[in-house]
Amino acid sequence: MNSKGLIEEIRSYCLANANEANVIKYSRYFKGGFNAYGLANGQVESKVKDLLQDKTITIPLILQAASELVKSEMYEETGFALLMLNHRKKQYSHEVFKAIEFWFAFGIRNWAHADMLGMWILPDLVKQKVVAIEDFRPWLTSEYKFQRRCVPVTLIKSLKTTVDISELFGFIEPLMTDPEREVHQGAGWFLREGWKINREVTEKYLMKHKNTAPRLIIQYATEKMSKEERLKFRKEK
């Protein structure tokens, strides 16, 4: 199969299974708008598994198809590209990371796709030592908010393998004054997971930022704390 054939098969499947009721149902989760075919949960995953029975669909072919699929405004098309990559993780190379870096300029328009990258693909690139955490430093100041969000979400899995998690907290420092809500959510989620691993280090970091960080970061970071514990991190008047 070539990339054109792969794209055509994906789009034909999406059109054949389109469901406007699902578009309406899922749109409430996407404040920035939701353009989609309305495939039901599991349909994309099922089709990806079927497609990947074809061993000629390798990483280079997926990346070639992804350059068009990710440009699409249709939610499921980007989802297909990301899921196919995730199922071919044994073939990862630095080429995958470089391709993803370009996608934010013309795709990755919502939190769900950013989190698919940050929860699956990017942590595997780190785990396999295809990239290092330092490779994400330019992302911290990217003009694209979902690229910035990907950094703390990606590093959640690194919290469990890093001896000194304060190093990771220091790494995301530029995001602690980020202007975008989606980044606040990602940073707060990361810090919440850090608190589960090392309360002392995390609380010290939160105390440092409680008067300057956006409140949503603190809200997410302290979500699992007791009411009394959360009071310590209220912004001082």
Protein Blocks (a to p, Z undefined) as FASTA:
>chain_A
ZZklmmmmmmmmmmmmgcfklmmmmmmmmmnopadehiaehklmmmmmmmmmpmklcfkl
mmmmmmmmmmpmbfklmmmmmmmmmmmmmmgcfklmmmmmmmmmmgojbfklmmmmmmmm
mmmmmmnomacfklmmmmmmgcbfklmmmmmmmmmmmmmmgmblmlmmmmmmmmmmcfbf
klmmmmmmmmmmmmmmmmmlmmmmmmmmmmmgcfklmmmmmmmpcfklmmmmgccZZ
